[in-house]
Amino acid sequence: MNIEETSQKYLEILTKYHHRKPNPIIFDFPVKIDNVVLFGFDPLHKKYIVIDCDGVLNYEDSRSLTRNWLISLTENDEVKKRFKDLEACDAEIDNSPKNIERPFKEFLTILFECDVTWEQYNKACWEAALITKPVHGGYEFFSRAYTFGYGTYVDSAGPREAVERFVRIRFGIPNTQVAASNYKFKNGKFSGECDFVYGFNKTIWKDRLLLQNECVPIMGVTITDEPEADEPLILASGLDISLLVDKNDKRKQLLERGIYSYPGKFTFNRPEGRRDLRYLLPDILLQERVRYIYASISPEDLVVIIRAAKNVITIGEVILSFGASNERKEALLGSINNFLSIKNLPFPKENSKIREKVINLRTTNNREVLQNVGDIIRLIKDYLIESKLSEDEEKEILNLISRSRCIMI
């Protein structure tokens, strides 16, 4: 097992135990990552979500924003006559997401030949923004994501004005956080030119997020229904959530082979997100904690955290069973101080009020001491998933450490 494989194995171990019915209370502890340096990048300042529009932000089984825009454009008689040709181009774009340049240019040529005016285009954008049904739970999803420190960026091949209006009205996302196709007009008519989402190279998103918003890819999340088309974005993020409801064989094979997985990267398919976007938030928050530990805590340090937490719990349970003698209390206080002094500890030292419980151990009677000991044990078990790992799971991490040392030698 080489270094890359060892790194990926560590990520898989972390992901496995995080997704084993964790207590939702850990979501109340937003990960602070300001001082973490990863893979040559500057310190992390901001987490982000890049989300597709069509097929993700419209209601399940309803027409997409771009589809509604195209239908609204049929107010133009020429567009109405050539609607089937436009539909054929659109279908080809959907069926071959990695080879869209030719059908997209053909699509633009047809619109140019139809003499689409700015007024018709602008009206169609407004109509599409207003009639497109938003995905269920979308506004709540973005509001909650914001409270956990996530910036949101919408990536769409649809017309910019329609996308900006739709996401602003339905989800409160500002125009500055939207990248979409910019249709150009000259003398009031469509010129046949269009800036297609920063050209046909989406890797520019990586530079945009890094330079303008101080984001680092590993803390990024990509949500899309077209993993093939958005592969550059996916590879630039730390987590990809695909919303493939009816997977064809090719897509299914891509996901099963894990072509998007490499050290620091994980891909999930969550079709339930098409019904309600809020279903995706637990995955994002859990995987955020996974990536925080992966980025800032080595396997060796993680074992130290596990053993320190279990030591507090063991001594505390002895006190609950046999009473709080001065010797046992001092042993417990020493183990708690050792636990709380660990660097990068993924535990809310202040929010959990554990320090208040520790102070009360010295100043209260025996009954209250037992109550506080029980509270301390509960807080550690609730907030620190690692305290509940089995011996076999701990052994798996130790084996990984042994392998990595062999590689270094």
One Martini backbone bead per residue (centre of mass of N, CA, C, O) as a GRO file, in nm:
protein
  409
    1MET     BB    1   0.091   0.039   0.028
    2ASN     BB    2   0.075   0.351  -0.051
    3ILE     BB    3   0.031   0.674   0.030
    4GLU     BB    4  -0.235   0.713  -0.129
    5GLU     BB    5  -0.380   0.459  -0.019
    6THR     BB    6  -0.357   0.533   0.280
    7SER     BB    7  -0.515   0.797   0.261
    8GLN     BB    8  -0.779   0.671   0.153
    9LYS     BB    9  -0.823   0.474   0.388
   10TYR     BB   10  -0.859   0.688   0.605
   11LEU     BB   11  -1.111   0.816   0.479
   12GLU     BB   12  -1.286   0.556   0.489
   13ILE     BB   13  -1.284   0.517   0.793
   14LEU     BB   14  -1.412   0.787   0.868
   15THR     BB   15  -1.673   0.756   0.702
   16LYS     BB   16  -1.785   0.494   0.824
   17TYR     BB   17  -1.828   0.602   1.128
   18HIS     BB   18  -1.996   0.861   1.063
   19HIS     BB   19  -2.237   0.679   0.903
   20ARG     BB   20  -2.333   0.547   1.203
   21LYS     BB   21  -2.564   0.690   1.345
   22PRO     BB   22  -2.538   0.978   1.446
   23ASN     BB   23  -2.555   1.235   1.653
   24PRO     BB   24  -2.699   1.543   1.575
   25ILE     BB   25  -2.533   1.724   1.779
   26ILE     BB   26  -2.274   1.763   1.595
   27PHE     BB   27  -2.407   1.995   1.416
   28ASP     BB   28  -2.352   2.220   1.655
   29PHE     BB   29  -2.038   2.193   1.539
   30PRO     BB   30  -1.866   2.396   1.379
   31VAL     BB   31  -1.598   2.392   1.181
   32LYS     BB   32  -1.273   2.500   1.255
   33ILE     BB   33  -1.024   2.606   0.981
   34ASP     BB   34  -0.821   2.861   0.977
   35ASN     BB   35  -0.526   2.688   1.054
   36VAL     BB   36  -0.532   2.513   0.799
   37VAL     BB   37  -0.300   2.324   0.595
   38LEU     BB   38  -0.326   2.223   0.241
   39PHE     BB   39  -0.154   2.112  -0.019
   40GLY     BB   40  -0.025   2.426  -0.045
   41PHE     BB   41  -0.236   2.592   0.073
   42ASP     BB   42  -0.388   2.814   0.219
   43PRO     BB   43  -0.564   2.901   0.457
   44LEU     BB   44  -0.872   2.844   0.563
   45HIS     BB   45  -1.192   3.041   0.525
   46LYS     BB   46  -1.397   2.880   0.318
   47LYS     BB   47  -1.692   2.736   0.244
   48TYR     BB   48  -1.849   2.541  -0.029
   49ILE     BB   49  -2.124   2.546  -0.279
   50VAL     BB   50  -2.172   2.378  -0.586
   51ILE     BB   51  -2.466   2.424  -0.794
   52ASP     BB   52  -2.692   2.316  -0.987
   53CYS     BB   53  -2.989   2.375  -1.165
   54ASP     BB   54  -3.067   2.181  -1.368
   55GLY     BB   55  -3.199   1.901  -1.196
   56VAL     BB   56  -3.196   2.045  -0.885
   57LEU     BB   57  -3.376   2.329  -0.839
   58ASN     BB   58  -3.601   2.184  -0.952
   59TYR     BB   59  -3.871   2.021  -0.942
   60GLU     BB   60  -3.969   1.721  -0.940
   61ASP     BB   61  -4.097   1.654  -1.260
   62SER     BB   62  -4.022   1.927  -1.373
   63ARG     BB   63  -3.944   2.185  -1.542
   64SER     BB   64  -3.689   2.349  -1.637
   65LEU     BB   65  -3.562   2.654  -1.675
   66THR     BB   66  -3.461   2.625  -1.972
   67ARG     BB   67  -3.722   2.504  -2.083
   68ASN     BB   68  -3.906   2.745  -2.012
   69TRP     BB   69  -3.750   2.951  -2.178
   70LEU     BB   70  -3.788   2.817  -2.455
   71ILE     BB   71  -4.097   2.825  -2.456
   72SER     BB   72  -4.120   3.139  -2.422
   73LEU     BB   73  -3.976   3.199  -2.705
   74THR     BB   74  -4.234   3.121  -2.892
   75GLU     BB   75  -4.332   3.411  -2.946
   76ASN     BB   76  -4.146   3.357  -3.163
   77ASP     BB   77  -4.221   3.238  -3.468
   78GLU     BB   78  -3.945   3.113  -3.551
   79VAL     BB   79  -3.906   2.944  -3.298
   80LYS     BB   80  -4.162   2.780  -3.334
   81LYS     BB   81  -4.077   2.648  -3.609
   82ARG     BB   82  -3.773   2.555  -3.468
   83PHE     BB   83  -3.817   2.387  -3.203
   84LYS     BB   84  -3.719   2.100  -3.281
   85ASP     BB   85  -3.424   2.182  -3.332
   86LEU     BB   86  -3.370   2.286  -3.045
   87GLU     BB   87  -3.440   2.019  -2.903
   88ALA     BB   88  -3.218   1.849  -3.038
   89CYS     BB   89  -2.980   2.005  -2.918
   90ASP     BB   90  -3.057   1.969  -2.621
   91ALA     BB   91  -3.047   1.656  -2.624
   92GLU     BB   92  -2.746   1.633  -2.706
   93ILE     BB   93  -2.635   1.773  -2.458
   94ASP     BB   94  -2.752   1.566  -2.251
   95ASN     BB   95  -2.622   1.297  -2.387
   96SER     BB   96  -2.330   1.481  -2.430
   97PRO     BB   97  -2.170   1.646  -2.182
   98LYS     BB   98  -1.861   1.638  -2.320
   99ASN     BB   99  -2.005   1.728  -2.625
  100ILE     BB  100  -2.136   2.054  -2.657
  101GLU     BB  101  -2.024   2.259  -2.859
  102ARG     BB  102  -2.172   2.202  -3.129
  103PRO     BB  103  -2.479   2.207  -3.036
  104PHE     BB  104  -2.459   2.490  -2.910
  105LYS     BB  105  -2.386   2.645  -3.172
  106GLU     BB  106  -2.640   2.558  -3.323
  107PHE     BB  107  -2.839   2.687  -3.128
  108LEU     BB  108  -2.739   2.981  -3.174
  109THR     BB  109  -2.792   2.994  -3.478
  110ILE     BB  110  -3.096   2.966  -3.467
  111LEU     BB  111  -3.153   3.216  -3.293
  112PHE     BB  112  -3.029   3.415  -3.494
  113GLU     BB  113  -3.225   3.337  -3.738
  114CYS     BB  114  -3.485   3.433  -3.552
  115ASP     BB  115  -3.455   3.720  -3.435
  116VAL     BB  116  -3.395   3.768  -3.138
  117THR     BB  117  -3.492   3.975  -2.895
  118TRP     BB  118  -3.446   4.132  -2.602
  119GLU     BB  119  -3.742   4.136  -2.513
  120GLN     BB  120  -3.793   3.831  -2.552
  121TYR     BB  121  -3.568   3.729  -2.375
  122ASN     BB  122  -3.636   3.880  -2.110
  123LYS     BB  123  -3.924   3.767  -2.079
  124ALA     BB  124  -3.842   3.468  -2.072
  125CYS     BB  125  -3.672   3.491  -1.814
  126TRP     BB  126  -3.898   3.580  -1.626
  127GLU     BB  127  -4.095   3.347  -1.674
  128ALA     BB  128  -3.906   3.119  -1.589
  129ALA     BB  129  -3.850   3.222  -1.296
  130LEU     BB  130  -4.165   3.214  -1.211
  131ILE     BB  131  -4.259   2.906  -1.317
  132THR     BB  132  -4.040   2.763  -1.176
  133LYS     BB  133  -4.013   2.500  -0.971
  134PRO     BB  134  -3.895   2.450  -0.670
  135VAL     BB  135  -3.730   2.278  -0.468
  136HIS     BB  136  -3.770   2.112  -0.195
  137GLY     BB  137  -3.611   2.285   0.069
  138GLY     BB  138  -3.413   2.503  -0.049
  139TYR     BB  139  -3.415   2.749   0.140
  140GLU     BB  140  -3.341   2.592   0.399
  141PHE     BB  141  -3.075   2.477   0.302
  142PHE     BB  142  -2.922   2.749   0.254
  143SER     BB  143  -2.963   2.864   0.537
  144ARG     BB  144  -2.816   2.638   0.690
  145ALA     BB  145  -2.550   2.645   0.538
  146TYR     BB  146  -2.479   2.934   0.626
  147THR     BB  147  -2.463   2.877   0.937
  148PHE     BB  148  -2.207   2.672   0.856
  149GLY     BB  149  -2.024   2.856   0.639
  150TYR     BB  150  -2.162   2.851   0.350
  151GLY     BB  151  -2.109   2.908   0.031
  152THR     BB  152  -2.302   2.986  -0.272
  153TYR     BB  153  -2.285   2.833  -0.609
  154VAL     BB  154  -2.412   2.877  -0.932
  155ASP     BB  155  -2.421   2.631  -1.200
  156SER     BB  156  -2.499   2.722  -1.547
  157ALA     BB  157  -2.618   2.693  -1.892
  158GLY     BB  158  -2.810   2.898  -1.860
  159PRO     BB  159  -2.950   3.193  -1.865
  160ARG     BB  160  -2.849   3.436  -1.665
  161GLU     BB  161  -3.109   3.599  -1.601
  162ALA     BB  162  -3.279   3.353  -1.517
  163VAL     BB  163  -3.099   3.237  -1.294
  164GLU     BB  164  -3.073   3.486  -1.112
  165ARG     BB  165  -3.380   3.522  -1.058
  166PHE     BB  166  -3.450   3.245  -0.949
  167VAL     BB  167  -3.241   3.228  -0.704
  168ARG     BB  168  -3.325   3.494  -0.570
  169ILE     BB  169  -3.632   3.441  -0.526
  170ARG     BB  170  -3.621   3.134  -0.406
  171PHE     BB  171  -3.310   3.149  -0.229
  172GLY     BB  172  -3.131   3.423  -0.193
  173ILE     BB  173  -2.922   3.436  -0.430
  174PRO     BB  174  -2.683   3.617  -0.550
  175ASN     BB  175  -2.545   3.719  -0.851
  176THR     BB  176  -2.235   3.685  -0.758
  177GLN     BB  177  -2.322   3.348  -0.729
  178VAL     BB  178  -2.330   3.333  -1.058
  179ALA     BB  179  -2.298   3.093  -1.333
  180ALA     BB  180  -2.370   3.175  -1.676
  181SER     BB  181  -2.510   3.235  -1.973
  182ASN     BB  182  -2.408   3.499  -2.207
  183TYR     BB  183  -2.613   3.674  -2.397
  184LYS     BB  184  -2.573   3.854  -2.700
  185PHE     BB  185  -2.635   4.200  -2.801
  186LYS     BB  186  -2.731   4.386  -3.112
  187ASN     BB  187  -2.947   4.619  -3.172
  188GLY     BB  188  -3.168   4.426  -3.006
  189LYS     BB  189  -3.015   4.159  -3.110
  190PHE     BB  190  -2.908   3.859  -3.152
  191SER     BB  191  -2.563   3.775  -3.235
  192GLY     BB  192  -2.472   3.453  -3.176
  193GLU     BB  193  -2.346   3.506  -2.892
  194CYS     BB  194  -2.180   3.316  -2.612
  195ASP     BB  195  -2.104   3.289  -2.277
  196PHE     BB  196  -2.014   2.966  -2.156
  197VAL     BB  197  -1.946   2.925  -1.857
  198TYR     BB  198  -1.648   3.012  -1.901
  199GLY     BB  199  -1.681   2.841  -2.117
  200PHE     BB  200  -1.558   2.494  -2.160
  201ASN     BB  201  -1.392   2.558  -1.876
  202LYS     BB  202  -1.453   2.475  -1.538
  203THR     BB  203  -1.176   2.523  -1.386
  204ILE     BB  204  -1.223   2.827  -1.317
  205TRP     BB  205  -1.370   2.785  -1.052
  206LYS     BB  206  -1.126   2.735  -0.878
  207ASP     BB  207  -1.004   3.020  -0.909
  208ARG     BB  208  -1.246   3.183  -0.819
  209LEU     BB  209  -1.268   3.067  -0.529
  210LEU     BB  210  -0.980   3.128  -0.436
  211LEU     BB  211  -0.938   3.437  -0.515
  212GLN     BB  212  -1.230   3.569  -0.433
  213ASN     BB  213  -1.316   3.360  -0.161
  214GLU     BB  214  -1.107   3.185   0.000
  215CYS     BB  215  -1.106   2.896  -0.116
  216VAL     BB  216  -1.088   2.536  -0.070
  217PRO     BB  217  -1.151   2.247  -0.228
  218ILE     BB  218  -1.174   2.036   0.014
  219MET     BB  219  -1.427   2.229   0.133
  220GLY     BB  220  -1.594   2.141  -0.107
  221VAL     BB  221  -1.921   2.128  -0.278
  222THR     BB  222  -2.088   1.912  -0.512
  223ILE     BB  223  -2.403   1.957  -0.697
  224THR     BB  224  -2.534   1.703  -0.924
  225ASP     BB  225  -2.681   1.545  -1.236
  226GLU     BB  226  -2.379   1.576  -1.402
  227PRO     BB  227  -2.085   1.426  -1.355
  228GLU     BB  228  -1.957   1.445  -1.636
  229ALA     BB  229  -1.984   1.753  -1.694
  230ASP     BB  230  -1.867   1.821  -1.376
  231GLU     BB  231  -1.579   1.702  -1.326
  232PRO     BB  232  -1.394   1.950  -1.267
  233LEU     BB  233  -1.552   2.032  -1.014
  234ILE     BB  234  -1.535   1.769  -0.858
  235LEU     BB  235  -1.215   1.752  -0.852
  236ALA     BB  236  -1.210   2.044  -0.688
  237SER     BB  237  -1.348   1.886  -0.461
  238GLY     BB  238  -1.419   1.710  -0.158
  239LEU     BB  239  -1.736   1.685  -0.244
  240ASP     BB  240  -1.981   1.466  -0.399
  241ILE     BB  241  -2.329   1.513  -0.505
  242SER     BB  242  -2.543   1.297  -0.659
  243LEU     BB  243  -2.868   1.310  -0.863
  244LEU     BB  244  -2.945   0.996  -0.951
  245VAL     BB  245  -3.238   0.851  -1.030
  246ASP     BB  246  -3.197   0.744  -1.345
  247LYS     BB  247  -2.965   0.527  -1.403
  248ASN     BB  248  -2.756   0.451  -1.625
  249ASP     BB  249  -2.507   0.239  -1.694
  250LYS     BB  250  -2.276   0.444  -1.717
  251ARG     BB  251  -2.316   0.598  -1.454
  252LYS     BB  252  -2.307   0.357  -1.265
  253GLN     BB  253  -2.017   0.274  -1.332
  254LEU     BB  254  -1.876   0.532  -1.247
  255LEU     BB  255  -1.958   0.518  -0.947
  256GLU     BB  256  -1.859   0.224  -0.883
  257ARG     BB  257  -1.553   0.295  -0.963
  258GLY     BB  258  -1.469   0.576  -0.844
  259ILE     BB  259  -1.342   0.812  -1.037
  260TYR     BB  260  -1.361   1.057  -0.807
  261SER     BB  261  -1.163   0.902  -0.623
  262TYR     BB  262  -0.937   1.047  -0.390
  263PRO     BB  263  -0.740   1.195  -0.196
  264GLY     BB  264  -0.989   1.396  -0.042
  265LYS     BB  265  -1.235   1.220  -0.182
  266PHE     BB  266  -1.601   1.211  -0.230
  267THR     BB  267  -1.885   1.001  -0.343
  268PHE     BB  268  -2.238   1.050  -0.384
  269ASN     BB  269  -2.569   0.907  -0.406
  270ARG     BB  270  -2.879   1.129  -0.380
  271PRO     BB  271  -3.194   1.106  -0.495
  272GLU     BB  272  -3.358   1.241  -0.253
  273GLY     BB  273  -3.272   1.541  -0.329
  274ARG     BB  274  -3.504   1.579  -0.545
  275ARG     BB  275  -3.733   1.599  -0.327
  276ASP     BB  276  -3.518   1.708  -0.092
  277LEU     BB  277  -3.253   1.909  -0.010
  278ARG     BB  278  -3.227   1.849   0.304
  279TYR     BB  279  -3.105   1.556   0.283
  280LEU     BB  280  -2.795   1.664   0.235
  281LEU     BB  281  -2.688   1.795   0.501
  282PRO     BB  282  -2.580   1.557   0.672
  283ASP     BB  283  -2.359   1.475   0.471
  284ILE     BB  284  -2.204   1.743   0.473
  285LEU     BB  285  -2.144   1.756   0.782
  286LEU     BB  286  -2.005   1.488   0.814
  287GLN     BB  287  -1.787   1.529   0.588
  288GLU     BB  288  -1.660   1.774   0.717
  289ARG     BB  289  -1.549   1.625   0.962
  290VAL     BB  290  -1.382   1.428   0.804
  291ARG     BB  291  -1.202   1.644   0.657
  292TYR     BB  292  -1.090   1.773   0.909
  293ILE     BB  293  -0.947   1.524   1.020
  294TYR     BB  294  -0.786   1.452   0.765
  295ALA     BB  295  -0.633   1.743   0.760
  296SER     BB  296  -0.554   1.777   1.101
  297ILE     BB  297  -0.551   1.453   1.172
  298SER     BB  298  -0.376   1.202   1.245
  299PRO     BB  299  -0.382   0.877   1.317
  300GLU     BB  300  -0.215   0.908   1.574
  301ASP     BB  301  -0.390   1.143   1.700
  302LEU     BB  302  -0.657   0.988   1.699
  303VAL     BB  303  -0.574   0.776   1.906
  304VAL     BB  304  -0.529   0.975   2.134
  305ILE     BB  305  -0.823   1.073   2.146
  306ILE     BB  306  -0.962   0.804   2.198
  307ARG     BB  307  -0.807   0.732   2.465
  308ALA     BB  308  -0.876   0.989   2.625
  309ALA     BB  309  -1.184   0.955   2.617
  310LYS     BB  310  -1.198   0.664   2.739
  311ASN     BB  311  -1.063   0.739   3.007
  312VAL     BB  312  -1.281   0.925   3.111
  313ILE     BB  313  -1.514   0.719   3.097
  314THR     BB  314  -1.395   0.500   3.279
  315ILE     BB  315  -1.356   0.669   3.537
  316GLY     BB  316  -1.649   0.770   3.552
  317GLU     BB  317  -1.781   0.484   3.580
  318VAL     BB  318  -1.645   0.416   3.847
  319ILE     BB  319  -1.774   0.644   4.010
  320LEU     BB  320  -2.072   0.558   3.955
  321SER     BB  321  -2.026   0.269   4.096
  322PHE     BB  322  -1.812   0.355   4.367
  323GLY     BB  323  -1.754   0.650   4.383
  324ALA     BB  324  -1.615   0.983   4.501
  325SER     BB  325  -1.316   0.990   4.553
  326ASN     BB  326  -1.044   1.182   4.562
  327GLU     BB  327  -0.873   1.003   4.376
  328ARG     BB  328  -1.082   0.980   4.147
  329LYS     BB  329  -1.124   1.279   4.093
  330GLU     BB  330  -0.827   1.341   4.015
  331ALA     BB  331  -0.817   1.141   3.782
  332LEU     BB  332  -1.044   1.273   3.619
  333LEU     BB  333  -0.926   1.559   3.595
  334GLY     BB  334  -0.669   1.469   3.448
  335SER     BB  335  -0.812   1.339   3.200
  336ILE     BB  336  -0.962   1.595   3.107
  337ASN     BB  337  -0.721   1.783   3.067
  338ASN     BB  338  -0.588   1.601   2.856
  339PHE     BB  339  -0.822   1.608   2.653
  340LEU     BB  340  -0.852   1.935   2.624
  341SER     BB  341  -0.533   1.972   2.525
  342ILE     BB  342  -0.585   1.881   2.250
  343LYS     BB  343  -0.512   1.925   1.936
  344ASN     BB  344  -0.780   1.958   1.722
  345LEU     BB  345  -1.029   1.903   1.879
  346PRO     BB  346  -1.352   1.759   1.790
  347PHE     BB  347  -1.462   1.969   2.036
  348PRO     BB  348  -1.689   2.168   2.227
  349LYS     BB  349  -1.562   2.324   2.490
  350GLU     BB  350  -1.784   2.555   2.526
  351ASN     BB  351  -2.073   2.470   2.419
  352SER     BB  352  -2.094   2.209   2.621
  353LYS     BB  353  -2.007   2.289   2.927
  354ILE     BB  354  -1.765   2.119   3.050
  355ARG     BB  355  -1.616   2.320   3.238
  356GLU     BB  356  -1.847   2.356   3.438
  357LYS     BB  357  -1.847   2.058   3.531
  358VAL     BB  358  -1.556   2.052   3.635
  359ILE     BB  359  -1.582   2.269   3.855
  360ASN     BB  360  -1.814   2.116   4.014
  361LEU     BB  361  -1.637   1.879   4.121
  362ARG     BB  362  -1.498   2.069   4.356
  363THR     BB  363  -1.789   2.213   4.489
  364THR     BB  364  -1.961   1.957   4.543
  365ASN     BB  365  -2.143   1.716   4.627
  366ASN     BB  366  -2.174   1.384   4.573
  367ARG     BB  367  -2.436   1.393   4.405
  368GLU     BB  368  -2.338   1.622   4.209
  369VAL     BB  369  -2.092   1.477   4.107
  370LEU     BB  370  -2.240   1.243   3.969
  371GLN     BB  371  -2.397   1.424   3.775
  372ASN     BB  372  -2.145   1.552   3.634
  373VAL     BB  373  -2.018   1.292   3.536
  374GLY     BB  374  -2.255   1.204   3.359
  375ASP     BB  375  -2.245   1.458   3.176
  376ILE     BB  376  -1.958   1.422   3.066
  377ILE     BB  377  -1.999   1.151   2.932
  378ARG     BB  378  -2.231   1.238   2.747
  379LEU     BB  379  -2.083   1.464   2.591
  380ILE     BB  380  -1.862   1.288   2.467
  381LYS     BB  381  -2.050   1.082   2.323
  382ASP     BB  382  -2.211   1.293   2.153
  383TYR     BB  383  -1.961   1.469   2.019
  384LEU     BB  384  -1.764   1.202   2.017
  385ILE     BB  385  -1.747   0.943   1.812
  386GLU     BB  386  -1.466   0.812   1.893
  387SER     BB  387  -1.563   0.705   2.182
  388LYS     BB  388  -1.738   0.455   2.015
  389LEU     BB  389  -1.521   0.283   1.928
  390SER     BB  390  -1.404  -0.005   1.857
  391GLU     BB  391  -1.143  -0.217   1.873
  392ASP     BB  392  -1.140  -0.281   1.569
  393GLU     BB  393  -1.135   0.016   1.473
  394GLU     BB  394  -0.875   0.091   1.619
  395LYS     BB  395  -0.701  -0.125   1.477
  396GLU     BB  396  -0.730  -0.013   1.189
  397ILE     BB  397  -0.566   0.242   1.251
  398LEU     BB  398  -0.308   0.104   1.352
  399ASN     BB  399  -0.248  -0.047   1.086
  400LEU     BB  400  -0.212   0.212   0.922
  401ILE     BB  401   0.031   0.316   1.075
  402SER     BB  402   0.218   0.077   1.016
  403ARG     BB  403   0.216   0.109   0.705
  404SER     BB  404   0.322   0.404   0.691
  405ARG     BB  405   0.597   0.336   0.828
  406CYS     BB  406   0.694   0.140   0.611
  407ILE     BB  407   0.699   0.345   0.382
  408MET     BB  408   0.904   0.546   0.511
  409ILE     BB  409   1.132   0.317   0.534
   0.00000   0.00000   0.00000
